[in-house]
Amino acid sequence: MKPLGPIPAGFATLDGELAIGGHKASDLVAQAGQTPLFVYSQERIAARVAELRAALPAQVALNYAVKANPYGPVLQVMTGLVDGFDIASGGELAMVTAAGIDPARVSFAGPGKRDAELEAAIAAGVTLNLESEGEAERALAIAARLGTVPRLAVRVNPDFDLKGSGMKMGGGAKPFGVDAERVPALVRHLIAAGADWRGFHIFAGSQALDAAAIAETQAQTIALAARLAAEAGTVPPKVNLGGGFGIPYFPGDVPLDLAAVGQALGEQLAQLPPELAGTAFCIELGRYLVGESGVYLTRIIDRKISHGEVYLVTDGGLHHQLAASGNFGTVVRRNYPAAIASRFDAPVEEEANVVGCLCTPLDRLADKGGFPLV
Ligand SMILES: *Cc1c(COP(=O)(O)O)cnc(C)c1O
């Protein structure tokens, strides 16, 4: 038997079934009318934001990285909970606009922004986190044509990465941001061109569970921002410190020590260098805000045996849950959290493989997990 990932806190049992926000899984399926479905708990999202607010220094603004879950009702819930929104495409710009979010609260990062996406963002008053000098020139030209002053920040490719992170977004050659040593010249150019320079965006990695590594990266990020500000000869209005707070996916993963991260950041901000006097700070989080608030419910369509192994065949799969299938960024496949929702508190009775409905051996949701009988 292979272990399953840890079920996040906050999911209860009601009449033997998994309950989400006080609703039994079977009732949620009946309400949706079909399977599969995603269910998100507004309570869990609000609880997570409250934990963050309690742990982080009060002067640090909290942004939601929309790509973690751009579902309209989730954005609506976030509107009242977080300070800003980070988007990564023109499609996400349309989603935040549809959710009624003020574009002044939105910043737009991501390599490969098309001219039409730059134009829509500039026209709306969204801050662009520029990924290159070439993108800066296109943004300035579009703003000139529109007759607007663009809000432009520079995404920095830092000369360090977030240690222990699942995905490294900095350190060495990267498609993200502008190499640190070229940033001061670009900042001076943006200001000379009449742009509303908004500051720096420095995102060094994702999915880190180690508080000490996050604290070290935040200290390096602040030091780098100060150095770049000194070289550019101007105080950045804002520094986006990135995020990278991870959540447990796999057996043995231990939740991030949020209090330790908050305390270290508080100490950093209490002794800011003069180059950052008056700078506002924010962090941007995606999965940490929403990843443990949702459940993917699929129906077991068939239970079959092949060469002695049990296969629970569901009506879902990797087309909805690519990461859980092991086909997104993992080298060795391990099991995500998975459970039989209709018998949530029942003991383990058999070993089974949970698979999706696609005709590919890649479509697996759990390998040799221990489950109650269905
Ligand atoms: C993906 C991404 C995020 C969110 O990452 P999480 O690890 O989910 O918090 C934040 N900022 C940028 C620039 C990203 O690309």
The ligand as an SDF file (V2000), in Angstrom:
LIG
                    3D

 15 15  0  0  0  0  0  0  0  0999 V2000
    2.0770   31.3390   -9.7790 C   0  0  0  0  0  0  0  0  0  0  0  0
    2.4370   32.6400   -9.2400 C   0  0  0  0  0  0  0  0  0  0  0  0
    2.0000   33.0110   -7.9520 C   0  0  0  0  0  0  0  0  0  0  0  0
    1.2190   32.0750   -7.0710 C   0  0  0  0  0  0  0  0  0  0  0  0
    2.0160   31.0190   -6.6860 O   0  0  0  0  0  0  0  0  0  0  0  0
    1.5990   30.1030   -5.4350 P   0  0  0  0  0  0  0  0  0  0  0  0
    2.7620   29.2180   -5.2500 O   0  0  0  0  0  0  0  0  0  0  0  0
    0.3570   29.3950   -5.8250 O   0  0  0  0  0  0  0  0  0  0  0  0
    1.3680   31.0190   -4.2640 O   0  0  0  0  0  0  0  0  0  0  0  0
    2.3280   34.2440   -7.4960 C   0  0  0  0  0  0  0  0  0  0  0  0
    3.0430   35.1050   -8.2560 N   0  0  0  0  0  0  0  0  0  0  0  0
    3.4930   34.7890   -9.4770 C   0  0  0  0  0  0  0  0  0  0  0  0
    4.2860   35.7700  -10.2470 C   0  0  0  0  0  0  0  0  0  0  0  0
    3.2180   33.5430  -10.0120 C   0  0  0  0  0  0  0  0  0  0  0  0
    3.6760   33.2190  -11.2110 O   0  0  0  0  0  0  0  0  0  0  0  0
  1  2  1  0
  2  3  1  0
  2 14  2  0
  3  4  1  0
  3 10  2  0
  4  5  1  0
  5  6  1  0
  6  7  2  0
  6  8  1  0
  6  9  1  0
 10 11  1  0
 11 12  2  0
 12 13  1  0
 12 14  1  0
 14 15  1  0
M  END
$$$$
